[in-house]
Amino acid sequence: MTFLSETLAAVKPSPTVAVTQLARELKAKGRDIISLGAGEPDFDTPDNIKAAAIAAINAGKTKYTAPDGIPELKEAICAKFHRENGLTYTPAQISVSTGGKQVLYNALMATLNPGDEVIIPAPFWVSYPDIVRLGQGTPVIVEGERQLGFKITPEALEAAITPQTKWLIFNSPSNPTGAGYTRDELKALTDVLMRHPHVWIMSDDMYEHLAYDGFQFVTPAQVEPELYDRTLTVNGVSKAYAMTGWRIGYAGGPEHLIAAMRKIQGQSTTNPSSISQWAAVEALTGPQDFLGTRCEAFRKRRDLVVEGLNGCPGITCAVPEGAFYVYPSVADCMGKVSKGGTSITTDEEFCTALLEEEGVAVVFGTAFGLSPYFRVSYAESEAVLKEACLRIKRFCEGLKDG
Ligand SMILES: Cc1ncc(COP(=O)(O)O)c(C=O)c1O
């Protein structure tokens, strides 16, 4: 009998966490490291949100709460869905968890049986396939089209659906590419799903508020109201409100699914932090104007990074619609040898040599299911991003034919 669970053997540790940790360790050893690996805004949590948390502590709101969220937060989330997405949910249709990650985890644990398939467009957020595997489901990867900004086509979605398909996980704007689906592009996908009533949609809208150049964010239940009864609309305060450490995510969906998710949460974390929930009430009901200001700052950074990377020999970088990531191709660097003598045959080797030789930490594309690419998180100051681009350029200029 083995001590560790057999399911665990199929699960990989998060590569984005590993890269960030390695960068931290190198920094601690005195190396000059620029870390563009982590998916979190460099901005601070707004003061009004911090003040709401402090007030909650002082008011003694420090006890266990209802398992899937205090009524005040559920009301605030219903209002948010109505205001921003045109979706009507009642508090009984809302689940609040310890980060968006736990929302996705609960939903998959509550619904997957061995043999169930979950369609995941690639490149994907690293946790999707591993959470599916933890739930003993089977990830079915559908590759996005490079020339369509890494988005999947309706034909590819149709071809991936089988009688075993339980969910499509949909993420727009995307981590790791920043790609955002327009209303028409999304409608083409929801039209496919309309023909397959057994397939549910888990829409991960975590980057909703980070969309540029007038890109209009839309979510599946809004684009195709007939899918409302089989859609879980997932969101959270982590990225938009710079609250990654507070750990609050939420979802709206059919009551029976929300009840099943509550059961899982009640037997795992009991409830999300009471204090963070009060902070999230303030995030969703307080002033929203800073979202636009921060979005504009991210847009400038995106432009800076895309231009900088496209100036590096061997790298080509598309301009994404949103999030704070770009996903440049290093196909033209394959087969080369770095100044430090590393043969570059994979994106992982490219990223390792870049970290060792120039001290820039980025995450290799293989981790996200599409190679050879790497992900840059540009949630950093313009000065740091400029320096990072200079270093990446120097690294690329040093690559010689192998
Ligand atoms: C696409 C996507 N979904 C969900 C999450 C999880 O968010 P949270 O920090 O709220 O758990 C992340 C975080 O990186 C993400 O990129």
The ligand as a Tripos MOL2 file, in Angstrom:
@<TRIPOS>MOLECULE
LIG
   16    16     1     0     0
SMALL
NO_CHARGES

@<TRIPOS>ATOM
      1 C1         -7.2000   32.4330  -15.0750 C.3       1 LIG1
      2 C2         -7.1360   32.4010  -13.5980 C.ar      1 LIG1
      3 N1         -8.1560   31.8830  -12.9140 N.ar      1 LIG1
      4 C3         -8.1460   31.8350  -11.5710 C.ar      1 LIG1
      5 C4         -7.0740   32.2890  -10.8540 C.ar      1 LIG1
      6 C5         -7.1110   32.1720   -9.3470 C.3       1 LIG1
      7 O1         -7.3440   33.3440   -8.7350 O.3       1 LIG1
      8 P1         -7.2850   33.4650   -7.1560 P.3       1 LIG1
      9 O2         -5.9670   34.0800   -6.8240 O.co2     1 LIG1
     10 O3         -8.4420   34.3340   -6.7980 O.co2     1 LIG1
     11 O4         -7.4210   32.0960   -6.5810 O.co2     1 LIG1
     12 C6         -5.9770   32.8190  -11.5170 C.ar      1 LIG1
     13 C7         -4.7950   33.2610  -10.7630 C.2       1 LIG1
     14 O5         -3.6910   33.3340  -11.2500 O.2       1 LIG1
     15 C8         -6.0090   32.8860  -12.9140 C.ar      1 LIG1
     16 O6         -4.9830   33.3920  -13.6140 O.3       1 LIG1
@<TRIPOS>BOND
     1     1     2 1
     2     2     3 ar
     3     2    15 ar
     4     3     4 ar
     5     4     5 ar
     6     5     6 1
     7     5    12 ar
     8     6     7 1
     9     7     8 1
    10     8     9 2
    11     8    10 1
    12     8    11 1
    13    12    13 1
    14    12    15 ar
    15    13    14 2
    16    15    16 1
@<TRIPOS>SUBSTRUCTURE
     1 LIG1         1 GROUP 0 **** ****
